[in-house]
Amino acid sequence: MKPPPITSTAGLERCFRANVGPVTAFVARRAHDPDMVADVVAATFLELVRTAHAYRPRRGSERAWLFGIARHRLADAVRANRREIPTGDVVGRDLLAEDEYERLENAIDALRIAPGLRAAIDRLPAAQRELVLLVSVDGLSPSDAAAVLGIPAVAARMRLSRARRQLASMTANDPLPTLTPQATRSVTR
Amino acid sequence: MNRTSSQTTVELPDFEERLCALLVAEHARLHPPTPQAQRRSGARRRRAALVVAGAAALSVAAIALGIGRDGPLGPSAGSSVGIGVASASEVSKRVVQSLAATDVVLHAVQVTHGADGRDYRSEMWFDEADPYAFRQLEWDGSSAAIDSSTRLSGDQLETITWDIAAGSATRTRIPDPSGTGEPGQSQSERLRSAFEGGKLELLGTPTLDGRKTYLLADPSEPSVARRIWVDAKTFLPVRMTAGPDASSYDMHYEWLPRTPVNLAALVTTPPADIPITTTAPADIPNTTAKEADSGKTP
């Protein structure tokens, strides 16, 4: 049976429940504190409610689309240097239960990328860096990562291939882990 | 998407339930379940604008590399034209018609504004009649760094990558490109979808590089702040910007006739003294959540 579209209430709830965990993890890897995570996650899904009509499956998965929204909300938060993201009547941090703040803090630590590998990734050009993070860390397929970044799938694949070569070359002379599949797995630890 | 279905998640049950309740309430507020509203909602969905990503600054690079090309479609860039179309919907309709042509080579130059304050430039060529044909040239400052192109050769997807700085070149062949997400939408299709939704607003008729244009904005995603310039004579998009944040970009489009000279620009051709080494397909990182999590998340 075809799942309900995200423009319907049932579809919205399905999409939310299927993606809220990964979106929270995506934001937690990039945010500074639990308040920011909660605010950005709330802002992301509120934007889903308000712009669901603009989603087109052929452009990428719902998750890729949500990651794209979350990226922009995070950029808003960082650019404005605000601890609270305006989302109308909803402030994400107010929705956190007492114990969840601490759990989120732990999650931020757990999801942090290993410093050595992070340093290598940070030395990549901006376009390659984000692609590597989306694929290697957030687990998107190259095609979905391409949709998040708004580039053709073939361009993402080429860029990713180059990024891996560059990382391998960087880490060959440094005491850093290389981005072998095994080391890649350590990225998320 | 099977890979992402098992990826790292963070579970916050109370937060999720509260947020879900708020989202459903917000949805009900925006879409009251009356028959009239349901009809309106259906119409909105049909009209909804698809957002296009992309970006660019034009053919300085191609000229620097000596890439030959025949001139762009339509009148010369400097020609003066009148602005006779007043509404965004009419401009959009004309753009959709113009983008239907497939006998075109699209040259796009993208400048991405990095979070580190630097600009990263890349050029792309697309054959609108062959969705597999694609070339990308990446720049490092003022020097061309990597030149790659992909095309379907028989039933194999062949990529040639010339690392200009390193003086090496490789050829990779993927025996069966199905499942790689390619060829995906053509650039014309992606652009066209932005104009089909009827959500664009006409901001003005500025002059861009000496030519009259229509400037349109997409208000459906205010945070993206996407703006598109359309040539007033050819009704083809000539520039798109998004931002202004760390991930923002500036894209310029050049629409070229599908002549042998312009098609040749789609092929990476390293100098004869650089041998092309054939390599295995790129080993793309393939982390799965179960492997990655190891019980670290709450």
Interface residues (C-beta under 8 A of the other chain):
Chain A: T7 T9 L12 E13 F16 R17 V20 G21 P22 T24 A25 A28 A38 V41 A42 F45 L46 E47 L48 V49 R50 T51 H53 A54 R56 R58 R59 S61 R63 I69 R71 H72 R73 A75 D76 V78 R79 V90 G92 L95 L96 A97 E100 R103 L104 N106 A107 A110 L111 P125 A126 A127 E130 V132 V135 S136 V137 D138 G139 L140 S141 P142 S143 D144 A146 L149 G150 I151 P152 A153 V154 A155 R157 M158 R159 L160 S161 R162 R164 L179 P181 T184 R185 V187 T188 R189
Chain B: M1 R3 T4 S6 Q7 T8 T9 V10 E11 L12 D14 F15 E16 R18 L19 C20 L22 L23 V24 E26 H27 A28 L30 H31 S41 R44 R45 A48 A49 L50 V51 V52 A53 G54 A55 T112 G114 A115 D116 R118 Y120 S122 M124 Y132 F134 Q136 E138 D140 I146 S148 T150 T159 T161 T180 G181 E182 P183 G184 Q185 Q187 S193 G197 K199 S220 E221 S223 V224 A242 D245 A246 S247 Y249 A282 D283 I284 P285 N286 T287 T288 A289 E291 A292 D293 S294 K296 T297 P298
